[in-house]
Amino acid sequence: MSNNYIVVFVSTRTKTDDVSYSQMAQEMERLAKRQPGFISMTSVRDSYGVGITVCYWESQEAIVAWKNNVDHAAAQSLGMKSWYSAYSVTIAEVKRSYTSSGG
């Protein structure tokens, strides 16, 4: 049995072009969900503009295919030019994962 992989994208938004950014973020989520090897995605952003997106994938190959997707590459380029003042990407193998629904 192979483990899944996780991509953690942490970013700080600029204060420009919120409408276009929101539209692109929604489109990238729709596109990622159709990408072979996609498992799930969760995103949050605070009032200071710092956000985190956690995306689970079945394999490293699926992550590379997503990174090389033409539409995703165009969105990355726009992000670097206009929407993010800083960002980081971490890719890791998931060894264990569990959840709780509370008490």
N, CA, C and O atoms as CSV, one atom per row, in Angstrom:
chain,resi,resn,atom,element,x,y,z
A,1,MET,N,N,0.847,-1.189,0.000
A,1,MET,CA,C,0.000,0.000,0.000
A,1,MET,C,C,0.884,1.242,0.000
A,1,MET,O,O,1.813,1.346,0.801
A,2,SER,N,N,0.599,2.171,-0.886
A,2,SER,CA,C,1.390,3.400,-0.943
A,2,SER,C,C,0.695,4.504,-0.156
A,2,SER,O,O,-0.526,4.505,0.001
A,3,ASN,N,N,1.484,5.427,0.326
A,3,ASN,CA,C,0.954,6.574,1.062
A,3,ASN,C,C,0.532,7.667,0.096
A,3,ASN,O,O,0.963,7.695,-1.057
A,4,ASN,N,N,-0.305,8.554,0.571
A,4,ASN,CA,C,-0.686,9.732,-0.197
A,4,ASN,C,C,0.330,10.826,0.035
A,4,ASN,O,O,1.220,10.702,0.876
A,5,TYR,N,N,0.187,11.894,-0.719
A,5,TYR,CA,C,1.082,13.040,-0.613
A,5,TYR,C,C,0.258,14.293,-0.368
A,5,TYR,O,O,-0.921,14.366,-0.715
A,6,ILE,N,N,0.909,15.273,0.236
A,6,ILE,CA,C,0.240,16.518,0.570
A,6,ILE,C,C,1.069,17.680,0.036
A,6,ILE,O,O,2.296,17.685,0.138
A,7,VAL,N,N,0.385,18.657,-0.530
A,7,VAL,CA,C,1.010,19.907,-0.938
A,7,VAL,C,C,0.426,20.994,-0.052
A,7,VAL,O,O,-0.791,21.169,0.010
A,8,VAL,N,N,1.299,21.724,0.634
A,8,VAL,CA,C,0.881,22.812,1.505
A,8,VAL,C,C,1.370,24.116,0.871
A,8,VAL,O,O,2.573,24.337,0.733
A,9,PHE,N,N,0.433,24.963,0.492
A,9,PHE,CA,C,0.735,26.252,-0.131
A,9,PHE,C,C,0.356,27.349,0.857
A,9,PHE,O,O,-0.820,27.527,1.174
A,10,VAL,N,N,1.348,28.079,1.338
A,10,VAL,CA,C,1.132,29.186,2.269
A,10,VAL,C,C,1.434,30.470,1.512
A,10,VAL,O,O,2.477,30.588,0.870
A,11,SER,N,N,0.519,31.432,1.588
A,11,SER,CA,C,0.715,32.665,0.823
A,11,SER,C,C,0.247,33.884,1.603
A,11,SER,O,O,-0.598,33.802,2.495
A,12,THR,N,N,0.823,35.007,1.234
A,12,THR,CA,C,0.370,36.298,1.735
A,12,THR,C,C,-0.118,37.093,0.538
A,12,THR,O,O,0.639,37.345,-0.400
A,13,ARG,N,N,-1.385,37.489,0.571
A,13,ARG,CA,C,-2.014,38.208,-0.534
A,13,ARG,C,C,-1.623,39.674,-0.541
A,13,ARG,O,O,-1.424,40.288,0.508
A,14,THR,N,N,-1.517,40.223,-1.742
A,14,THR,CA,C,-1.440,41.669,-1.893
A,14,THR,C,C,-2.861,42.209,-1.755
A,14,THR,O,O,-3.807,41.432,-1.624
A,15,LYS,N,N,-3.013,43.487,-1.782
A,15,LYS,CA,C,-4.346,44.081,-1.662
A,15,LYS,C,C,-4.909,44.463,-3.031
A,15,LYS,O,O,-5.761,45.346,-3.131
A,16,THR,N,N,-4.436,43.802,-4.078
A,16,THR,CA,C,-4.878,44.147,-5.425
A,16,THR,C,C,-5.774,43.070,-6.018
A,16,THR,O,O,-5.594,41.877,-5.772
A,17,ASP,N,N,-6.735,43.520,-6.801
A,17,ASP,CA,C,-7.508,42.666,-7.706
A,17,ASP,C,C,-8.191,41.485,-7.020
A,17,ASP,O,O,-8.031,40.339,-7.439
A,18,ASP,N,N,-8.949,41.769,-5.969
A,18,ASP,CA,C,-9.615,40.703,-5.215
A,18,ASP,C,C,-10.610,39.913,-6.048
A,18,ASP,O,O,-10.724,38.698,-5.880
A,19,VAL,N,N,-11.336,40.577,-6.946
A,19,VAL,CA,C,-12.356,39.895,-7.741
A,19,VAL,C,C,-11.708,38.877,-8.674
A,19,VAL,O,O,-12.136,37.724,-8.724
A,20,SER,N,N,-10.688,39.288,-9.408
A,20,SER,CA,C,-10.002,38.365,-10.317
A,20,SER,C,C,-9.340,37.232,-9.556
A,20,SER,O,O,-9.340,36.089,-10.014
A,21,TYR,N,N,-8.777,37.540,-8.399
A,21,TYR,CA,C,-8.145,36.503,-7.580
A,21,TYR,C,C,-9.169,35.461,-7.142
A,21,TYR,O,O,-8.926,34.260,-7.261
A,22,SER,N,N,-10.293,35.911,-6.643
A,22,SER,CA,C,-11.333,34.987,-6.181
A,22,SER,C,C,-11.839,34.107,-7.315
A,22,SER,O,O,-12.051,32.909,-7.133
A,23,GLN,N,N,-12.029,34.703,-8.478
A,23,GLN,CA,C,-12.486,33.932,-9.638
A,23,GLN,C,C,-11.454,32.879,-10.024
A,23,GLN,O,O,-11.806,31.735,-10.310
A,24,MET,N,N,-10.172,33.269,-10.030
A,24,MET,CA,C,-9.116,32.331,-10.400
A,24,MET,C,C,-8.993,31.225,-9.355
A,24,MET,O,O,-8.807,30.062,-9.714
A,25,ALA,N,N,-9.092,31.561,-8.085
A,25,ALA,CA,C,-9.002,30.549,-7.022
A,25,ALA,C,C,-10.115,29.517,-7.178
A,25,ALA,O,O,-9.874,28.318,-7.034
A,26,GLN,N,N,-11.320,29.970,-7.468
A,26,GLN,CA,C,-12.441,29.047,-7.668
A,26,GLN,C,C,-12.206,28.154,-8.890
A,26,GLN,O,O,-12.484,26.955,-8.857
A,27,GLU,N,N,-11.695,28.751,-9.961
A,27,GLU,CA,C,-11.427,27.978,-11.171
A,27,GLU,C,C,-10.323,26.950,-10.932
A,27,GLU,O,O,-10.423,25.822,-11.416
A,28,MET,N,N,-9.275,27.315,-10.196
A,28,MET,CA,C,-8.193,26.372,-9.912
A,28,MET,C,C,-8.690,25.212,-9.046
A,28,MET,O,O,-8.256,24.074,-9.226
A,29,GLU,N,N,-9.589,25.493,-8.119
A,29,GLU,CA,C,-10.145,24.417,-7.304
A,29,GLU,C,C,-10.964,23.461,-8.174
A,29,GLU,O,O,-10.845,22.243,-8.035
A,30,ARG,N,N,-11.791,24.002,-9.063
A,30,ARG,CA,C,-12.573,23.151,-9.985
A,30,ARG,C,C,-11.642,22.310,-10.863
A,30,ARG,O,O,-11.878,21.120,-11.070
A,31,LEU,N,N,-10.595,22.936,-11.369
A,31,LEU,CA,C,-9.657,22.252,-12.251
A,31,LEU,C,C,-8.887,21.161,-11.495
A,31,LEU,O,O,-8.718,20.056,-12.010
A,32,ALA,N,N,-8.424,21.465,-10.288
A,32,ALA,CA,C,-7.681,20.477,-9.491
A,32,ALA,C,C,-8.544,19.252,-9.210
A,32,ALA,O,O,-8.059,18.123,-9.271
A,33,LYS,N,N,-9.812,19.470,-8.906
A,33,LYS,CA,C,-10.714,18.361,-8.587
A,33,LYS,C,C,-10.905,17.410,-9.767
A,33,LYS,O,O,-11.263,16.248,-9.575
A,34,ARG,N,N,-10.669,17.897,-10.986
A,34,ARG,CA,C,-10.791,17.057,-12.183
A,34,ARG,C,C,-9.461,16.395,-12.561
A,34,ARG,O,O,-9.416,15.539,-13.444
A,35,GLN,N,N,-8.391,16.794,-11.892
A,35,GLN,CA,C,-7.053,16.294,-12.201
A,35,GLN,C,C,-6.895,14.856,-11.699
A,35,GLN,O,O,-7.227,14.576,-10.547
A,36,PRO,N,N,-6.399,13.942,-12.530
A,36,PRO,CA,C,-6.164,12.580,-12.057
A,36,PRO,C,C,-5.238,12.571,-10.831
A,36,PRO,O,O,-4.218,13.259,-10.809
A,37,GLY,N,N,-5.601,11.799,-9.833
A,37,GLY,CA,C,-4.796,11.694,-8.627
A,37,GLY,C,C,-5.186,12.644,-7.517
A,37,GLY,O,O,-4.652,12.550,-6.412
A,38,PHE,N,N,-6.112,13.566,-7.785
A,38,PHE,CA,C,-6.583,14.498,-6.763
A,38,PHE,C,C,-7.397,13.752,-5.715
A,38,PHE,O,O,-8.189,12.871,-6.050
A,39,ILE,N,N,-7.200,14.107,-4.433
A,39,ILE,CA,C,-7.990,13.512,-3.355
A,39,ILE,C,C,-8.874,14.560,-2.696
A,39,ILE,O,O,-10.095,14.409,-2.665
A,40,SER,N,N,-8.266,15.631,-2.164
A,40,SER,CA,C,-9.065,16.665,-1.502
A,40,SER,C,C,-8.263,17.948,-1.361
A,40,SER,O,O,-7.044,17.964,-1.529
A,41,MET,N,N,-8.987,19.036,-1.044
A,41,MET,CA,C,-8.361,20.345,-0.884
A,41,MET,C,C,-9.119,21.137,0.177
A,41,MET,O,O,-10.348,21.109,0.237
A,42,THR,N,N,-8.357,21.844,1.012
A,42,THR,CA,C,-8.926,22.745,2.005
A,42,THR,C,C,-8.134,24.039,1.981
A,42,THR,O,O,-6.903,24.013,1.947
A,43,SER,N,N,-8.832,25.183,1.998
A,43,SER,CA,C,-8.163,26.490,1.995
A,43,SER,C,C,-8.774,27.412,3.028
A,43,SER,O,O,-9.985,27.401,3.247
A,44,VAL,N,N,-7.933,28.210,3.661
A,44,VAL,CA,C,-8.373,29.259,4.579
A,44,VAL,C,C,-7.472,30.481,4.397
A,44,VAL,O,O,-6.322,30.366,3.972
A,45,ARG,N,N,-8.020,31.656,4.730
A,45,ARG,CA,C,-7.231,32.899,4.675
A,45,ARG,C,C,-7.686,33.780,5.817
A,45,ARG,O,O,-8.885,33.899,6.072
A,46,ASP,N,N,-6.725,34.412,6.524
A,46,ASP,CA,C,-7.093,35.270,7.646
A,46,ASP,C,C,-7.276,36.720,7.207
A,46,ASP,O,O,-7.083,37.045,6.035
A,47,SER,N,N,-7.641,37.572,8.125
A,47,SER,CA,C,-7.931,38.972,7.808
A,47,SER,C,C,-6.674,39.766,7.432
A,47,SER,O,O,-6.784,40.879,6.917
A,48,TYR,N,N,-5.497,39.216,7.679
A,48,TYR,CA,C,-4.240,39.875,7.305
A,48,TYR,C,C,-3.776,39.472,5.913
A,48,TYR,O,O,-2.775,39.985,5.414
A,49,GLY,N,N,-4.502,38.555,5.289
A,49,GLY,CA,C,-4.152,38.117,3.946
A,49,GLY,C,C,-3.295,36.867,3.890
A,49,GLY,O,O,-2.904,36.439,2.804
A,50,VAL,N,N,-2.991,36.269,5.042
A,50,VAL,CA,C,-2.196,35.046,5.067
A,50,VAL,C,C,-3.135,33.857,4.878
A,50,VAL,O,O,-4.135,33.723,5.583
A,51,GLY,N,N,-2.803,33.005,3.924
A,51,GLY,CA,C,-3.650,31.864,3.634
A,51,GLY,C,C,-2.863,30.582,3.551
A,51,GLY,O,O,-1.645,30.583,3.379
A,52,ILE,N,N,-3.584,29.492,3.678
A,52,ILE,CA,C,-2.982,28.171,3.536
A,52,ILE,C,C,-3.952,27.285,2.762
A,52,ILE,O,O,-5.149,27.244,3.045
A,53,THR,N,N,-3.407,26.587,1.788
A,53,THR,CA,C,-4.166,25.596,1.036
A,53,THR,C,C,-3.456,24.267,1.211
A,53,THR,O,O,-2.251,24.158,0.983
A,54,VAL,N,N,-4.209,23.263,1.617
A,54,VAL,CA,C,-3.684,21.921,1.801
A,54,VAL,C,C,-4.380,21.024,0.784
A,54,VAL,O,O,-5.608,20.931,0.758
A,55,CYS,N,N,-3.592,20.374,-0.040
A,55,CYS,CA,C,-4.142,19.553,-1.115
A,55,CYS,C,C,-3.529,18.160,-1.045
A,55,CYS,O,O,-2.307,18.013,-1.036
A,56,TYR,N,N,-4.377,17.141,-0.997
A,56,TYR,CA,C,-3.936,15.753,-0.941
A,56,TYR,C,C,-3.965,15.139,-2.338
A,56,TYR,O,O,-4.895,15.367,-3.111
A,57,TRP,N,N,-2.929,14.356,-2.647
A,57,TRP,CA,C,-2.785,13.709,-3.949
A,57,TRP,C,C,-2.416,12.243,-3.757
A,57,TRP,O,O,-1.845,11.868,-2.734
A,58,GLU,N,N,-2.742,11.429,-4.736
A,58,GLU,CA,C,-2.457,9.998,-4.681
A,58,GLU,C,C,-0.983,9.670,-4.899
A,58,GLU,O,O,-0.499,8.648,-4.411
A,59,SER,N,N,-0.259,10.534,-5.633
A,59,SER,CA,C,1.128,10.215,-5.977
A,59,SER,C,C,1.924,11.481,-6.260
A,59,SER,O,O,1.368,12.557,-6.480
A,60,GLN,N,N,3.235,11.319,-6.248
A,60,GLN,CA,C,4.105,12.427,-6.635
A,60,GLN,C,C,3.909,12.774,-8.114
A,60,GLN,O,O,4.008,13.937,-8.505
A,61,GLU,N,N,3.633,11.758,-8.924
A,61,GLU,CA,C,3.395,11.999,-10.355
A,61,GLU,C,C,2.160,12.872,-10.576
A,61,GLU,O,O,2.146,13.725,-11.464
A,62,ALA,N,N,1.128,12.656,-9.765
A,62,ALA,CA,C,-0.084,13.482,-9.873
A,62,ALA,C,C,0.226,14.936,-9.509
A,62,ALA,O,O,-0.308,15.858,-10.125
A,63,ILE,N,N,1.081,15.137,-8.515
A,63,ILE,CA,C,1.481,16.496,-8.120
A,63,ILE,C,C,2.240,17.173,-9.253
A,63,ILE,O,O,1.982,18.337,-9.559
A,64,VAL,N,N,3.160,16.470,-9.871
A,64,VAL,CA,C,3.926,17.033,-10.995
A,64,VAL,C,C,2.993,17.361,-12.156
A,64,VAL,O,O,3.132,18.411,-12.784
A,65,ALA,N,N,2.051,16.479,-12.445
A,65,ALA,CA,C,1.099,16.739,-13.535
A,65,ALA,C,C,0.278,17.989,-13.238
A,65,ALA,O,O,0.021,18.781,-14.145
A,66,TRP,N,N,-0.137,18.182,-11.991
A,66,TRP,CA,C,-0.892,19.375,-11.607
A,66,TRP,C,C,-0.025,20.616,-11.744
A,66,TRP,O,O,-0.483,21.631,-12.269
A,67,LYS,N,N,1.220,20.553,-11.281
A,67,LYS,CA,C,2.120,21.703,-11.395
A,67,LYS,C,C,2.321,22.090,-12.858
A,67,LYS,O,O,2.422,23.273,-13.182
A,68,ASN,N,N,2.378,21.087,-13.744
A,68,ASN,CA,C,2.627,21.336,-15.166
A,68,ASN,C,C,1.365,21.620,-15.972
A,68,ASN,O,O,1.456,21.892,-17.169
A,69,ASN,N,N,0.185,21.565,-15.345
A,69,ASN,CA,C,-1.056,21.877,-16.047
A,69,ASN,C,C,-0.971,23.313,-16.582
A,69,ASN,O,O,-0.622,24.233,-15.842
A,70,VAL,N,N,-1.287,23.499,-17.853
A,70,VAL,CA,C,-1.124,24.794,-18.510
A,70,VAL,C,C,-1.919,25.895,-17.809
A,70,VAL,O,O,-1.392,26.984,-17.580
A,71,ASP,N,N,-3.168,25.628,-17.469
A,71,ASP,CA,C,-4.000,26.641,-16.807
A,71,ASP,C,C,-3.485,26.940,-15.398
A,71,ASP,O,O,-3.501,28.089,-14.959
A,72,HIS,N,N,-3.037,25.921,-14.705
A,72,HIS,CA,C,-2.475,26.112,-13.364
A,72,HIS,C,C,-1.176,26.923,-13.452
A,72,HIS,O,O,-0.941,27.797,-12.617
A,73,ALA,N,N,-0.340,26.648,-14.445
A,73,ALA,CA,C,0.899,27.397,-14.630
A,73,ALA,C,C,0.614,28.876,-14.900
A,73,ALA,O,O,1.321,29.748,-14.394
A,74,ALA,N,N,-0.413,29.157,-15.691
A,74,ALA,CA,C,-0.790,30.551,-15.964
A,74,ALA,C,C,-1.252,31.243,-14.683
A,74,ALA,O,O,-0.908,32.400,-14.443
A,75,ALA,N,N,-2.028,30.539,-13.861
A,75,ALA,CA,C,-2.483,31.101,-12.584
A,75,ALA,C,C,-1.303,31.346,-11.646
A,75,ALA,O,O,-1.269,32.355,-10.941
A,76,GLN,N,N,-0.336,30.428,-11.634
A,76,GLN,CA,C,0.860,30.615,-10.804
A,76,GLN,C,C,1.609,31.868,-11.220
A,76,GLN,O,O,2.060,32.636,-10.371
A,77,SER,N,N,1.742,32.073,-12.506
A,77,SER,CA,C,2.441,33.254,-13.013
A,77,SER,C,C,1.738,34.540,-12.589
A,77,SER,O,O,2.384,35.488,-12.143
A,78,LEU,N,N,0.417,34.568,-12.729
A,78,LEU,CA,C,-0.346,35.740,-12.279
A,78,LEU,C,C,-0.189,35.960,-10.779
A,78,LEU,O,O,-0.054,37.093,-10.317
A,79,GLY,N,N,-0.209,34.869,-10.030
A,79,GLY,CA,C,-0.054,34.961,-8.586
A,79,GLY,C,C,1.262,35.593,-8.198
A,79,GLY,O,O,1.304,36.465,-7.330
A,80,MET,N,N,2.335,35.163,-8.833
A,80,MET,CA,C,3.659,35.700,-8.518
A,80,MET,C,C,3.772,37.174,-8.897
A,80,MET,O,O,4.443,37.945,-8.210
A,81,LYS,N,N,3.117,37.564,-9.985
A,81,LYS,CA,C,3.201,38.954,-10.458
A,81,LYS,C,C,2.284,39.896,-9.685
A,81,LYS,O,O,2.663,41.035,-9.410
A,82,SER,N,N,1.074,39.435,-9.328
A,82,SER,CA,C,0.051,40.361,-8.845
A,82,SER,C,C,-0.551,40.044,-7.490
A,82,SER,O,O,-0.824,40.963,-6.718
A,83,TRP,N,N,-0.768,38.778,-7.176
A,83,TRP,CA,C,-1.634,38.450,-6.046
A,83,TRP,C,C,-0.924,38.097,-4.757
A,83,TRP,O,O,-1.525,38.167,-3.685
A,84,TYR,N,N,0.361,37.713,-4.837
A,84,TYR,CA,C,1.066,37.286,-3.629
A,84,TYR,C,C,2.296,38.149,-3.373
A,84,TYR,O,O,3.082,38.418,-4.281
A,85,SER,N,N,2.447,38.576,-2.133
A,85,SER,CA,C,3.683,39.257,-1.759
A,85,SER,C,C,4.723,38.245,-1.283
A,85,SER,O,O,5.921,38.529,-1.288
A,86,ALA,N,N,4.266,37.075,-0.876
A,86,ALA,CA,C,5.158,35.980,-0.473
A,86,ALA,C,C,4.388,34.674,-0.527
A,86,ALA,O,O,3.167,34.654,-0.372
A,87,TYR,N,N,5.109,33.582,-0.748
A,87,TYR,CA,C,4.468,32.258,-0.699
A,87,TYR,C,C,5.525,31.187,-0.474
A,87,TYR,O,O,6.716,31.408,-0.694
A,88,SER,N,N,5.068,30.033,-0.034
A,88,SER,CA,C,5.931,28.864,0.089
A,88,SER,C,C,5.122,27.629,-0.278
A,88,SER,O,O,3.900,27.601,-0.128
A,89,VAL,N,N,5.819,26.615,-0.760
A,89,VAL,CA,C,5.197,25.346,-1.112
A,89,VAL,C,C,5.981,24.235,-0.409
A,89,VAL,O,O,7.210,24.190,-0.478
A,90,THR,N,N,5.265,23.354,0.257
A,90,THR,CA,C,5.863,22.191,0.900
A,90,THR,C,C,5.147,20.953,0.387
A,90,THR,O,O,3.917,20.911,0.343
A,91,ILE,N,N,5.915,19.951,0.001
A,91,ILE,CA,C,5.353,18.679,-0.447
A,91,ILE,C,C,5.884,17.603,0.490
A,91,ILE,O,O,7.086,17.515,0.740
A,92,ALA,N,N,4.968,16.786,1.004
A,92,ALA,CA,C,5.364,15.756,1.956
A,92,ALA,C,C,4.548,14.490,1.746
A,92,ALA,O,O,3.432,14.528,1.228
A,93,GLU,N,N,5.123,13.379,2.154
A,93,GLU,CA,C,4.425,12.115,2.135
A,93,GLU,C,C,3.633,11.981,3.439
A,93,GLU,O,O,4.160,12.226,4.524
A,94,VAL,N,N,2.381,11.594,3.319
A,94,VAL,CA,C,1.529,11.415,4.498
A,94,VAL,C,C,1.758,10.011,5.031
A,94,VAL,O,O,1.469,9.027,4.349
A,95,LYS,N,N,2.273,9.919,6.236
A,95,LYS,CA,C,2.523,8.618,6.865
A,95,LYS,C,C,1.336,8.164,7.703
A,95,LYS,O,O,1.070,6.969,7.829
A,96,ARG,N,N,0.630,9.131,8.271
A,96,ARG,CA,C,-0.515,8.807,9.113
A,96,ARG,C,C,-1.442,10.019,9.131
A,96,ARG,O,O,-0.992,11.163,9.077
A,97,SER,N,N,-2.719,9.751,9.207
A,97,SER,CA,C,-3.706,10.832,9.266
A,97,SER,C,C,-4.934,10.321,10.028
A,97,SER,O,O,-5.352,9.180,9.836
A,98,TYR,N,N,-5.497,11.144,10.870
A,98,TYR,CA,C,-6.719,10.763,11.570
A,98,TYR,C,C,-7.525,12.010,11.879
A,98,TYR,O,O,-6.983,13.115,11.893
A,99,THR,N,N,-8.804,11.842,12.124
A,99,THR,CA,C,-9.699,12.954,12.406
A,99,THR,C,C,-10.575,12.629,13.618
A,99,THR,O,O,-10.666,11.485,14.064
A,100,SER,N,N,-11.210,13.674,14.127
A,100,SER,CA,C,-12.152,13.521,15.204
A,100,SER,C,C,-13.333,14.436,14.924
A,100,SER,O,O,-13.155,15.545,14.422
A,101,SER,N,N,-14.518,13.986,15.241
A,101,SER,CA,C,-15.704,14.813,15.039
A,101,SER,C,C,-16.109,15.525,16.318
A,101,SER,O,O,-17.192,16.106,16.390
A,102,GLY,N,N,-15.268,15.488,17.307
A,102,GLY,CA,C,-15.565,16.179,18.557
A,102,GLY,C,C,-16.272,15.276,19.553
A,102,GLY,O,O,-16.441,14.077,19.333
A,103,GLY,N,N,-16.677,15.888,20.650
A,103,GLY,CA,C,-17.242,15.127,21.753
A,103,GLY,C,C,-18.674,14.905,21.615
A,103,GLY,O,O,-19.287,14.274,22.476
